[in-house]
Amino acid sequence: MTEEQPPETLDTTAQALPEANMPPEIRHSTCPLDCPSTCALEVEKLDRFTIGRIRGAPANSYTAGTVCAKVARYAELLHHPGRLKEPLQRIGAKGDGAFRPISWDAALDEVGEAFLRAEQRYGAEAVWPYYFAGTMGLLMRDGINRLRNAKGYSLFHTTICVNMAWLGFEAGTGKLRGVDPREMAKSDLVVIWGTNAAATQVNVMHHAIQARKDRGAKIVVIDPYLNATARQADMHLCLRPGSDGALACAVMHALFRDGHADWDYMERHADAPHELEAHLKSRDPEWAAAITGLDVEEIEAFAAMVGATKRSYFRLGFGFTRSRNGPVNMHAALSIPTVSGAWQYEGGGAFKNNEGIYPWDKTLIEGLDVKDPSVRMLDQSRIGAILTGDRRDLGDGPPVTALLIQNTNPMVVAPDLNQVHAGFARQDLFTCVHEQLMTESAKMADIVLPATAFLEHGDIYQGGGHPHIQLAPKVVEPPGEARDNHFVICEIARRVGAQHRGFEMSGDEILAATLGASGFPDPASLEEMRWLDCRPAFEEAHYLNGFAHGDGKFHFRPDWHNFAAAAWTTAGCSHGRADATGMPEFPDHWAVIEETSAELPFRLVTAPARNFLNTTFTEAPTSRRREGRPSVLIHPSDAAGLGIADGQRVRLANRRGEVTLHAEMFSGLQPGVLVVEGIWPNDAFEGGIGINALTGADPVRPIGGAAFHDNAVSLAPAGGK
């Protein structure tokens, strides 16, 4: 597992198929997967249907020739023998996997008729198009919303991935943008907080290590366990899950105490620095040590590094969005470079995501011109509760009786899986899944449609972890009868009477029109350029001309309620409600995590695996082989206390469910903390249900989100190996 695996962060040579006799044609593309790196790629095209190696594009200043080992092996997925090649209709019981081939026309007719039946009986809100970021292409990911908006189907609140971290960042800066991530290479201190970049965003490590080589920069990693990124750090702060805010407060306390707070900067650029200093008087390293489990000396050493280093770059990750106090923790960590004044310097400041720099006009892609904000919005993370009829989610509206699923696998990735599985098993629920492989969600479908992979259609991509947009043209032909998302959406629209000009246009026409409406070059020009650097000016990226709040200040004291309420308006929903009950006025430790108890004495983190990306690559043979089997990392002292041996079967449980997997002794975490890496398929576990059976779906304040790493569980030996 983790300790035995060789480093793979720069692996660009993996190949699933033998090379052709002739030199391969090199085509340019973009990684479409749910990762902020959105790497620029060079793809070996062997023939009309076949690819060889995939490498990172060396000419791209962010990708810089690197790509993760998973994507380097993408040929294993593209040419997987299990690729779906024709539409299928269920003929057995739900979940049995019994299907028969059916024509595209017949399959789409079935879908259209089912949607119309649902609408006629209950109204349009009974249909819920469900999707997420299995592809990050703007057309193939977001085009499903054009069907939703044209018909008045239930709206979709995307809460599984980003809510808490993004909102916490915006609460401080006013906008989701930050210092150019390439500036990490010009930093003297790179703080990687809440992301295992060596496994999930390899380019972050490339630029951080470049700073170490060129400038002697130090790398600090803050994470609840000794993962692949922490192993490459000069300092690893192995804190308790959910205690990040306490650490941030103690660091700022020390900055004020030791004269490292930049008062001149704060007086000009922050809203309440004196009040913050007073608030932090009682948040010293001793206070934080009791909450975080860190030594006082560790906290003091980190604070001294930040105080002595003007060019301190805080790379804040998705870990903040996995905890019930995530928004507050993110805001607290973000406040550190504001207290130190690091924003003023090249290679200093903070970054989370660049979503806020792109001036997209997605009216045509998403049908925003026909969106009705009064239509109810359903929470993606609450799919189990929604499908089992919870009135807290459905309100006074109808049940959901028809689903269209693209780019996601909720039967595995959604929280509170037992409830999700019960919902999908409803006999009155019609489900259509458009997929590349027979996933667990596809097995529960009434109609399964074969989908193209990213190299088999064209799309536009924007970088979250960098400032580029990229056009990725089609490279190879799809297998069998696989069709892209745009085709499916348009064909369903025709059958259910949905009206919008986007349904009458080809994908290429929509991409061209969207680029033009957004002020970007035309497709041919963008393809020739390969990518367009949309970086803001230095002064804007560093907020030197003012932060993006109305007063131009960084907000140490965010108005959580009003700020969150405004997010609903931005999302185009007229009925969203913010709940900021109990959220602290200033950065703090917000004690709302799922605390341990005598009954549930362990904190469980379900961290990303090196060789999987959510459930993508769980079907790839090399990825499965390298990950081995589902296992739980246990501190040896905890294992000894429970009589658990290395490799033994153990049971994790809480009120939501239980899973059985294998123990792995691991000293790189605190006692009382457990880590399970990767979202393994359900069938990899005894009992046929995966790790998210233990994950809660209760919405995180102030606007929802699922806290995937915030679980209290019991641990017991299950006997056997």
ZIVENVEN-V393926 format. One record per backbone hydrogen bond with DSSP energy under -0.5 kcal/mol. NH is the residue of the N-H (numbers start at 1). CO is the residue of the C=O. E is the energy in kcal/mol with one decimal. If there is no record, write none. Layout:
NH&CO&E  NH&CO&E
This chain:
4&1&-0.6  5&1&-1.7  11&8&-1.9  12&10&-0.6  25&45&-2.0  27&25&-0.6  27&43&-3.0  29&41&-1.8  31&39&-2.8  35&33&-2.6  38&35&-1.0  41&29&-2.8  42&55&-2.6  43&27&-3.5  44&53&-2.6  45&25&-3.5  45&43&-0.7  46&44&-0.7  46&50&-2.4  47&50&-1.5  50&47&-0.6  52&44&-2.4  54&14&-0.5  54&72&-0.6  55&42&-2.7  56&65&-0.7  57&40&-3.1  58&56&-0.5  60&57&-1.0  64&60&-2.5  65&57&-1.6  66&63&-2.2  72&68&-2.0  73&69&-1.1  73&70&-0.6  74&71&-2.1  76&73&-2.2  77&74&-1.4  78&74&-2.5  79&75&-2.4  80&77&-1.7  83&80&-2.0  84&436&-3.1  88&448&-2.7  89&100&-2.6  90&446&-2.7  91&98&-2.4  92&98&-1.2  95&443&-1.4  96&93&-2.1  97&443&-0.6  99&97&-0.7  100&89&-2.3  102&87&-1.9  107&103&-2.6  108&104&-2.8  109&105&-2.3  110&106&-2.1  111&107&-2.0  112&108&-2.8  113&109&-2.8  114&110&-2.2  115&111&-2.5  116&112&-2.3  117&113&-2.3  118&114&-2.2  119&115&-2.3  120&116&-2.8  121&117&-2.1  122&118&-2.6  123&118&-0.7  123&119&-1.6  126&123&-1.9  127&124&-2.0  128&402&-2.6  130&404&-3.6  132&406&-0.8  134&407&-1.9  135&132&-0.5  136&32&-2.4  138&460&-2.4  141&137&-2.2  142&137&-0.5  142&138&-1.3  143&139&-1.9  144&141&-0.5  145&142&-1.8  146&143&-1.4  147&143&-0.8  148&144&-1.8  149&145&-3.0  150&146&-2.1  151&147&-1.6  152&148&-1.6  153&148&-1.7  154&124&-0.5  154&127&-1.8  155&376&-2.8  157&378&-3.0  158&156&-0.8  159&157&-1.1  166&162&-2.6  167&163&-2.6  168&164&-2.1  169&165&-2.0  170&166&-2.6  171&167&-2.2  172&168&-0.8  172&169&-0.9  173&169&-2.4  174&170&-2.1  177&175&-1.7  179&350&-2.2  183&180&-2.4  184&181&-1.6  185&182&-1.3  186&183&-2.0  187&184&-1.7  188&311&-2.4  189&311&-1.4  190&218&-2.7  191&189&-0.6  191&313&-3.2  192&190&-0.7  192&220&-3.1  193&191&-0.7  193&315&-2.5  194&192&-0.5  194&222&-1.9  197&195&-1.4  199&196&-1.8  200&196&-2.2  201&197&-1.8  204&201&-1.5  205&201&-0.8  206&202&-1.8  207&203&-2.2  208&204&-2.3  209&205&-2.9  210&206&-1.7  211&207&-1.8  212&208&-1.7  213&209&-2.5  214&210&-2.9  215&211&-2.5  216&211&-0.5  216&212&-1.2  217&211&-1.6  218&188&-1.9  220&190&-2.7  220&218&-0.5  221&235&-2.6  222&192&-2.3  223&221&-0.6  223&237&-1.5  226&668&-2.7  227&225&-1.9  231&227&-1.8  232&229&-1.5  233&230&-1.5  234&219&-2.5  235&219&-1.6  237&221&-2.5  237&235&-0.5  238&236&-0.9  239&237&-1.5  240&292&-2.0  243&240&-1.7  246&243&-0.5  247&243&-1.6  248&244&-2.5  249&245&-2.3  250&246&-2.1  251&247&-2.2  252&248&-2.3  253&249&-2.6  254&250&-2.2  255&251&-2.0  256&252&-2.5  257&253&-2.8  258&254&-2.7  259&256&-1.0  260&255&-2.3  261&255&-1.2  262&339&-2.8  263&261&-1.3  266&262&-2.4  267&263&-2.8  268&264&-1.2  269&265&-2.2  270&266&-2.6  271&554&-2.2  276&272&-2.2  277&273&-2.4  278&274&-2.2  279&275&-2.4  280&276&-2.2  281&277&-0.5  281&278&-1.1  282&279&-0.7  283&280&-1.5  284&282&-0.8  288&284&-2.3  289&285&-2.6  290&286&-1.4  291&287&-0.9  292&288&-3.3  293&289&-2.1  299&295&-1.8  300&296&-2.7  301&297&-2.4  302&298&-2.3  303&299&-2.5  304&300&-2.4  305&301&-1.8  306&302&-2.3  307&303&-2.7  308&304&-1.8  309&305&-0.7  309&306&-0.9  310&308&-0.6  312&310&-1.9  313&189&-3.2  313&311&-0.6  314&312&-0.6  314&349&-2.7  315&191&-3.0  315&313&-0.8  316&314&-0.9  316&351&-2.4  317&193&-2.7  319&194&-3.4  320&317&-1.1  321&318&-1.6  322&319&-1.4  323&320&-0.7  326&323&-2.0  329&325&-2.4  330&326&-2.8  331&327&-2.2  332&328&-2.3  333&329&-2.5  334&330&-2.5  335&331&-1.2  336&332&-0.6  336&333&-1.0  337&333&-0.5  338&334&-0.5  339&335&-2.2  340&336&-2.4  341&337&-0.9  342&337&-1.3  343&337&-0.9  344&341&-1.7  345&342&-1.7  348&345&-2.2  349&312&-2.2  351&314&-2.2  354&464&-1.9  356&176&-2.8  357&354&-2.1  358&355&-0.9  360&358&-1.0  362&360&-0.6  366&362&-2.8  367&363&-1.5  368&363&-1.0  370&367&-1.7  371&368&-0.9  373&371&-0.7  375&372&-1.7  378&155&-2.1  378&376&-0.5  380&157&-2.7  382&379&-1.3  383&380&-1.1  386&382&-2.8  387&383&-2.7  388&384&-1.2  389&386&-1.5  390&385&-2.8  393&390&-1.3  394&390&-2.3  395&391&-2.0  397&394&-1.8  401&126&-2.1  401&399&-0.7  402&126&-1.4  403&430&-2.5  404&128&-1.0  405&432&-2.7  406&130&-1.9  407&434&-0.6  412&409&-2.2  413&409&-2.3  414&410&-1.3  416&692&-0.9  416&695&-1.8  417&692&-1.5  419&416&-0.9  420&416&-1.7  421&417&-3.2  422&418&-1.8  423&419&-2.2  424&420&-2.4  425&421&-1.4  426&423&-1.4  429&426&-1.1  430&401&-2.6  430&428&-0.6  432&403&-2.3  433&447&-2.3  434&405&-2.6  435&433&-0.7  435&449&-2.3  439&437&-2.0  443&439&-2.1  444&440&-0.7  444&441&-0.8  445&442&-1.8  446&431&-2.9  447&431&-1.7  448&88&-2.4  449&433&-2.7  451&435&-2.4  452&483&-1.0  456&453&-2.3  457&454&-1.0  459&472&-1.6  461&470&-2.7  463&468&-2.8  464&36&-1.0  465&36&-3.4  469&532&-1.8  470&461&-2.7  472&459&-2.9  472&470&-0.5  473&471&-0.6  475&455&-2.7  476&455&-2.4  477&48&-3.0  481&85&-3.1  482&479&-2.0  483&450&-2.3  488&484&-1.7  489&485&-2.6  490&486&-2.4  491&487&-2.3  492&488&-2.4  493&489&-2.4  494&490&-2.0  495&491&-1.4  496&492&-1.7  497&493&-0.8  498&493&-2.2  500&498&-0.5  503&500&-1.6  504&501&-1.3  505&502&-1.0  510&506&-2.1  511&507&-2.4  512&508&-2.3  513&509&-2.3  514&510&-2.6  515&511&-2.4  516&512&-2.1  517&513&-2.6  518&514&-1.5  519&516&-1.3  520&515&-2.9  526&522&-2.7  527&523&-2.9  528&524&-1.9  529&525&-2.3  530&526&-2.0  531&529&-0.8  532&469&-2.5  534&467&-3.6  534&532&-0.7  541&537&-3.0  542&538&-2.3  543&540&-1.2  544&539&-2.4  545&539&-0.9  546&543&-1.3  547&552&-2.1  548&173&-2.2  552&549&-1.9  554&269&-3.4  555&172&-2.1  556&554&-0.9  558&556&-0.6  560&558&-1.4  563&559&-2.8  564&560&-2.4  565&561&-2.6  566&562&-2.0  567&563&-0.9  567&564&-0.6  568&564&-0.9  568&565&-0.8  569&565&-1.0  570&566&-2.1  571&567&-1.8  572&569&-1.6  573&568&-2.2  574&373&-2.1  579&702&-2.2  583&580&-2.1  590&588&-0.8  591&589&-0.8  592&590&-2.3  595&593&-1.6  597&600&-1.9  602&713&-2.2  603&672&-2.6  604&602&-0.5  604&711&-3.2  605&674&-2.6  607&605&-0.9  607&676&-0.7  613&616&-2.5  616&613&-2.1  618&615&-1.5  620&617&-0.7  624&620&-2.5  625&621&-2.5  626&622&-2.5  627&623&-1.9  628&624&-1.8  629&627&-1.3  632&662&-2.6  633&675&-3.3  634&664&-2.4  635&673&-0.5  638&635&-0.8  639&635&-2.2  640&636&-2.7  641&637&-1.9  642&638&-1.2  643&639&-0.6  643&640&-0.9  644&639&-2.9  647&663&-2.4  648&645&-2.1  649&720&-2.9  650&661&-3.1  651&716&-3.1  652&659&-2.5  653&714&-1.4  654&657&-2.3  657&654&-0.8  659&652&-2.3  661&650&-2.2  662&630&-1.5  663&648&-2.9  664&632&-2.2  666&634&-2.6  669&667&-0.6  670&224&-0.5  673&670&-1.7  674&603&-3.0  675&633&-1.3  676&605&-2.5  678&607&-3.3  679&614&-0.6  680&678&-1.1  684&681&-1.8  685&682&-1.9  686&660&-0.7  688&685&-1.9  693&690&-1.9  694&691&-2.0  695&692&-0.6  700&705&-1.6  704&700&-2.5  706&159&-1.3  708&706&-1.3  709&322&-1.8  710&707&-1.3  711&604&-1.0  711&709&-0.6  713&602&-2.6  714&653&-2.8  716&651&-1.7  718&649&-3.1  719&649&-0.9
